[in-house]
Amino acid sequence: MAETGSSNVGKNVSEPPSMYSTPQKQDSGMYIKWLKGLRIAHIGHSKSASLFAFRGRVLGLCTVVLATVVGSSIFATMASSPATWQKVIVGGMSLVAAALAAAQTFLNYPEVAEQHRRASQQFGVLRRELEIELDGGVPDHERVQSVISRWNQLEGEVPAVPDRFHKMALARVKDI
């Protein structure tokens, strides 16, 4: 099943700032907080992309292997009259293969993985833009507002990060 991150559903997990909360030029603490938020989102979506890509491969592999076994079993038993228990096993495996195929279609792990990969990439771009802006000394208010605006828009478009990856990213960024 897809992890939705129960405490993060519907929340902006990387806490994008308000368009009206641009700190004063001397308030570097707020910028640090924003950089950490972007880094958390970047890491969380990167880990989520890996998880959902892995799940998609595992589910796809299980579906293919089981369907192949069922198909081979059917052909192997065509020449003889199989016992009832063999028919039940092959029938059960066929049902499981169909359920796995349905789950693969419904969960759509490859698409979810791609959404997280794109989100990770976009949060990384925003983070680097803010780092470059802050590295130059006094940040330009309009450039910072542009980052904030794109961050807010992006938060509304990306899937939720599973709680465990959000917590892991938060712990990783906490020491920075």
Protein Blocks (a to p, Z undefined) as FASTA:
>chain_A
ZZehlmlgopafkopadfklcccfklmmlmmmmmmmmmmmmmmmmmmmmmmmmmmmmmmm
mmmmmmmmmmmmmmmmmmpccdfklmmmmmmmmmmmmmmmmmmmmnommmmmmmmmmmmm
mmmmmmmmmmmmmmnopacfklmmmmmmmmmmmmmmpccddfklmmmmmmmmmmZZ
